[in-house]
Amino acid sequence: MSEILDARKTQIFETTPIPKAVVALAVPAIIGQAITIIYNLADTYFIGQLNDNSQVAAVTLCMPVFLALTSISNIFGVGAGSLLSQYLGIQNYKDVRKVSSLSFWSGLIVSILFSACVYLFMTPILDFVGAPYETREYCVEYMTWTVLIGGPFTVLNPLMGYLVRSEGNAFQASFGIGLGGVLNILLDPLLIFVFHLGVRGAAMATCFSNITAMGYFLCYLQMNARRGNSFISLKPQKQMLDFGLLSEIVTIGLPSFFLSIMSTVSNMAVNRFMAPYGSAALAAIGVSKKINAMAFSISQGLGQGILPLIAYNHSSGNKKRMRDSLLFALFVGGFFSGLCVILFCTAPFFVISCFMKNEEAVALGAAFLKVICFAVPTTTITCLGITAFQAVGQKRQPFIVSVMRKGTIDVLFMTILTKTSLGMYGVVWATPLSEICTVSTILCMLYFFFFRKGKLQRTEATKASS
């Protein structure tokens, strides 16, 4: 088995031209991420056809809690994925089994505890996110199926995708995640319109789709284990109770967790600042941010794809290939994000009207999107930078940037700008302004760690040899 895996890694991670390697690893991940965002947008789209701002607003209000849940998969998925690729690079197959098993069961336990806490503190949570009275019932229905019942499946689906991708199986990982997304899109109209379940139907569709995707990953990993084609193991093992290894997984994955958690804090702040302006404003900001997140998902998929490539070449000592892979990814991400800005600036009404029918909400959403879209290029660079640091096992830099990006600087801007003549538009302008601060920080960090530091090391090595 090791010879089979080594041959594949040599081809994908070591000898394949960088553009081709990035395409092979990143395109399936990008498609998977795009489908994930599309099925999140599908909830908003189909509920929006009901022309009920309260139900659309309920999905927006519940999104911070849902994002907090998915952030659990980032802790154990990103951390384990980085370590697995590094261990494969040095052929440490024993720890590959330990890491994969430990991350899976840790994610399951933590997700169950999270769902239990949401059940116990449902009312205080709704108070905290600023849910108006008319949306409360819809919020409870949505969170019951997506968080309370579907919580573990929501976490384990992407977590196992990270594990599968760490061995270079980008297509299989993205197929599993995409399978859930496609199923969700098919179930949404059936449950919302045919069975007249409204927002509850959208939540049930999300839950059932995540259960199906998790089932696919379990079958895929079991079949690969039987055939001897994978070192990943999900079986509980006595030797997996390695708290030092668990600490390493969590430490690497923590920046991604904070990235999601701080995004949750930011979304809660957005909802609270926007709530006084009515359900139309809440629905509009929710849809515009989701559309913007769809563009950002391409960068996330690109980052997920290059993470094993960077991690493997870092551990195997091929620093030049590692740096070239990062530069190529930054170029691709920048080009695509530029196209998104052009689209959202020139046709905001068309884009927003695809997801809502209420004229007031569409007008507000179009105005919001024209401002928020300028954060897409900066967010792309920030996301790829965080991924690069996680891939090489660095903790401090991604942690600092993750905390900066959302829930801190942007909330400060919201607080200041909403008190000016901008009013509710101050909430919208806070996003691009805070992203400029963040991207400036990550660019400096990338330069000094990956390029300046490497240049100094090569100069010293040249002097020593002469």
SVG drawing of the C-alpha trace seen along z (x, -y; Angstrom):
<svg xmlns="http://www.w3.org/2000/svg" viewBox="-48 -63 82 68">
<polyline fill="none" stroke="black" stroke-width="0.4" points="0.0,0.0 2.8,-2.5 4.3,-2.0 1.0,-2.8 0.5,-6.0 4.1,-7.0 3.9,-6.8 0.7,-9.0 2.3,-11.6 5.4,-11.7 3.4,-12.4 0.9,-15.0 3.0,-16.6 6.6,-16.4 6.8,-16.1 3.6,-17.4 3.9,-21.0 2.5,-23.5 -0.4,-24.8 -1.5,-21.3 -1.1,-20.1 -3.0,-23.1 -5.8,-22.5 -5.9,-18.8 -6.1,-19.5 -8.0,-22.8 -10.7,-22.5 -12.6,-19.7 -12.3,-21.6 -13.5,-24.8 -16.5,-23.0 -17.3,-21.4 -17.2,-24.7 -19.2,-26.5 -21.9,-23.8 -21.9,-24.2 -22.6,-27.9 -25.1,-27.3 -27.1,-25.0 -26.9,-27.5 -28.2,-30.1 -30.8,-27.6 -32.5,-27.9 -32.6,-31.7 -33.7,-31.4 -36.6,-29.1 -37.8,-30.7 -37.5,-34.0 -40.1,-32.8 -42.6,-32.8 -42.4,-36.6 -42.2,-36.4 -39.5,-38.6 -39.9,-37.1 -38.9,-33.6 -35.9,-35.0 -34.8,-37.0 -35.1,-33.9 -32.5,-32.1 -30.3,-35.2 -30.6,-35.3 -29.8,-31.6 -26.8,-31.7 -24.3,-32.8 -25.3,-29.8 -25.0,-27.5 -21.6,-29.0 -20.4,-28.4 -21.4,-24.8 -19.5,-24.3 -16.4,-25.9 -16.0,-22.8 -15.2,-20.9 -12.5,-23.5 -10.7,-22.8 -10.4,-19.1 -10.5,-19.0 -8.0,-21.7 -5.6,-20.7 -5.8,-17.0 -5.5,-17.6 -2.3,-19.6 -0.7,-17.0 -1.8,-14.1 -0.1,-15.7 3.0,-16.5 3.2,-12.9 2.7,-11.5 5.6,-13.7 7.9,-12.0 6.2,-8.6 5.0,-8.5 2.0,-6.3 1.4,-5.2 0.6,-8.8 -1.6,-9.2 -4.0,-6.6 -3.9,-8.1 -4.6,-11.6 -7.5,-10.7 -9.2,-8.6 -8.6,-11.2 -10.0,-14.0 -13.1,-12.1 -14.2,-11.1 -13.2,-14.5 -15.4,-16.2 -18.3,-13.9 -18.2,-14.5 -17.8,-18.2 -20.6,-18.6 -23.0,-16.7 -22.1,-18.9 -22.6,-22.0 -26.1,-20.9 -27.0,-20.1 -26.0,-23.6 -28.1,-25.2 -31.1,-23.2 -30.6,-24.3 -30.0,-28.0 -32.3,-28.5 -34.2,-31.5 -31.1,-33.4 -29.4,-32.7 -32.4,-34.2 -32.3,-37.2 -28.6,-37.7 -28.9,-37.6 -31.7,-40.1 -34.5,-38.0 -37.8,-40.0 -40.9,-38.4 -42.4,-37.6 -39.3,-35.5 -38.9,-33.5 -41.0,-30.5 -39.2,-30.3 -35.8,-30.5 -36.7,-27.6 -37.9,-25.5 -34.7,-26.2 -32.3,-25.5 -34.1,-22.4 -33.3,-20.6 -29.9,-22.2 -28.3,-22.3 -30.1,-20.1 -30.8,-17.1 -28.3,-17.7 -25.4,-19.1 -23.1,-16.0 -23.7,-15.4 -23.0,-19.0 -19.6,-18.8 -18.5,-15.3 -19.3,-15.8 -16.7,-18.5 -14.3,-17.1 -14.1,-13.8 -13.7,-15.7 -10.5,-17.3 -9.2,-13.8 -9.8,-12.4 -8.3,-15.4 -5.1,-15.2 -4.1,-12.0 -4.5,-13.8 -8.0,-12.5 -9.4,-15.9 -12.1,-14.7 -13.6,-12.1 -13.5,-14.7 -15.4,-17.3 -17.8,-14.7 -19.0,-13.8 -19.5,-17.4 -21.0,-18.2 -23.4,-15.2 -24.9,-16.7 -25.3,-20.1 -27.0,-18.8 -29.4,-16.7 -30.2,-19.8 -31.0,-21.8 -33.4,-19.0 -35.1,-18.6 -35.7,-22.3 -38.5,-22.9 -40.1,-19.5 -40.3,-20.2 -40.9,-24.0 -43.6,-24.1 -45.0,-20.6 -45.2,-19.7 -45.7,-23.4 -43.2,-23.2 -41.6,-26.7 -38.4,-27.4 -38.8,-24.0 -38.6,-22.3 -35.4,-24.1 -33.8,-23.1 -34.9,-19.4 -33.3,-19.4 -30.0,-20.6 -30.1,-17.9 -31.0,-15.1 -28.3,-16.2 -25.6,-16.2 -26.6,-12.7 -26.3,-11.4 -22.9,-13.0 -21.6,-11.6 -22.8,-8.2 -20.9,-8.5 -17.6,-9.3 -18.1,-6.4 -18.6,-3.9 -15.7,-5.4 -13.2,-5.2 -14.4,-1.7 -14.0,-0.4 -10.5,-2.0 -9.4,-0.5 -10.5,3.0 -8.6,2.5 -5.5,1.2 -5.6,-2.1 -5.6,-4.5 -3.9,-5.0 -6.9,-6.9 -8.6,-5.1 -11.8,-6.1 -11.8,-3.1 -11.4,-4.0 -8.0,-3.0 -6.4,-2.9 -3.2,-4.5 -5.2,-7.4 -5.7,-8.9 -2.6,-11.1 -3.3,-14.5 -0.1,-15.9 -1.3,-15.0 -4.8,-16.3 -3.2,-19.6 -1.3,-19.8 -4.4,-19.2 -6.4,-21.8 -3.6,-24.3 -3.2,-24.2 -7.0,-24.2 -7.8,-26.8 -7.2,-29.8 -9.9,-28.4 -12.2,-27.9 -11.6,-31.5 -12.1,-32.6 -15.6,-31.1 -16.4,-32.1 -15.3,-35.7 -17.4,-35.6 -20.3,-34.5 -19.7,-37.4 -19.6,-39.7 -22.8,-38.4 -24.5,-38.8 -23.3,-42.4 -24.6,-43.0 -28.0,-41.5 -28.2,-43.7 -27.2,-46.9 -29.6,-46.1 -32.6,-44.9 -34.0,-48.4 -34.3,-49.0 -36.9,-46.2 -37.1,-42.7 -36.5,-43.9 -33.1,-45.3 -32.3,-42.1 -33.3,-39.9 -31.3,-42.2 -28.1,-42.1 -28.4,-38.4 -28.8,-37.7 -26.1,-40.1 -23.6,-38.6 -24.4,-35.1 -23.8,-36.0 -20.5,-37.6 -19.7,-34.5 -20.2,-32.4 -17.4,-34.4 -15.3,-33.9 -16.0,-30.1 -13.9,-29.9 -10.9,-31.2 -11.7,-28.7 -11.8,-25.8 -8.5,-27.0 -7.0,-27.1 -8.3,-23.7 -6.8,-22.3 -3.3,-23.8 -3.0,-23.0 -1.8,-19.4 0.5,-20.6 2.2,-23.2 2.2,-20.9 3.8,-18.0 6.5,-20.0 7.3,-21.9 7.8,-18.6 9.8,-17.0 12.1,-20.1 11.1,-21.3 10.7,-25.0 10.8,-26.4 7.9,-24.3 6.1,-25.3 6.5,-29.0 5.7,-28.7 2.5,-26.9 1.5,-29.7 2.2,-32.4 0.3,-30.7 -2.7,-30.3 -2.6,-34.0 -2.6,-34.9 -5.6,-32.6 -7.5,-33.8 -6.9,-37.5 -8.0,-37.1 -11.3,-35.4 -12.1,-37.8 -11.6,-40.7 -14.2,-39.2 -16.6,-38.9 -16.2,-42.6 -17.0,-43.5 -20.2,-41.3 -21.5,-42.5 -20.9,-46.2 -22.4,-46.1 -25.5,-43.9 -26.4,-44.0 -30.1,-44.1 -30.1,-41.1 -28.0,-39.1 -30.1,-40.0 -33.5,-39.5 -32.5,-35.9 -33.0,-35.2 -35.7,-37.6 -38.9,-39.0 -39.8,-41.8 -39.0,-45.1 -37.8,-46.9 -35.5,-44.1 -34.1,-43.7 -33.3,-47.5 -31.6,-47.4 -29.7,-44.2 -28.4,-45.6 -27.1,-48.7 -25.5,-46.6 -23.8,-44.2 -22.2,-47.0 -20.3,-48.0 -19.6,-44.6 -18.2,-43.1 -15.0,-45.2 -14.0,-43.0 -13.8,-39.9 -10.2,-40.4 -8.8,-41.3 -10.7,-38.3 -9.2,-36.0 -5.6,-37.0 -6.3,-36.7 -7.8,-33.3 -4.9,-31.9 -2.4,-33.4 -4.0,-31.8 -4.1,-28.4 -0.4,-28.7 0.6,-29.3 -1.6,-26.4 -0.1,-24.1 3.4,-24.6 2.3,-24.2 2.5,-27.9 0.1,-29.0 0.7,-32.6 0.3,-34.3 -3.1,-32.7 -4.4,-33.2 -3.7,-36.9 -5.2,-37.4 -8.3,-35.3 -9.0,-37.4 -8.5,-40.6 -10.6,-39.7 -14.0,-39.5 -15.7,-40.4 -13.2,-43.0 -12.2,-45.7 -15.4,-45.5 -17.6,-45.7 -15.6,-48.8 -16.3,-50.3 -20.0,-49.4 -20.3,-51.1 -18.7,-54.3 -20.2,-54.5 -23.8,-53.8 -23.7,-56.9 -22.8,-59.0 -25.0,-60.1 -24.4,-56.7 -26.9,-55.0 -27.5,-51.4 -25.0,-51.7 -22.3,-52.1 -22.9,-48.4 -22.2,-47.6 -19.1,-49.8 -17.5,-48.3 -16.7,-45.1 -14.4,-46.4 -12.7,-48.8 -11.9,-46.2 -10.7,-43.8 -8.2,-46.4 -6.6,-46.5 -6.5,-42.7 -5.0,-42.1 -2.2,-44.6 -1.2,-42.6 -1.3,-39.1 0.7,-40.4 3.5,-41.6 3.5,-38.2 3.6,-36.2 6.5,-38.2 8.7,-37.9 8.0,-34.2 7.8,-32.6 10.0,-34.9 12.2,-37.3 13.2,-34.5 13.8,-32.0 15.9,-34.6 18.1,-35.2 18.6,-31.5 19.7,-31.0 22.1,-33.9 23.6,-32.5 23.9,-29.1 25.7,-30.6 28.2,-32.5 28.9,-29.4 29.6,-27.2 31.9,-29.8"/>
</svg>
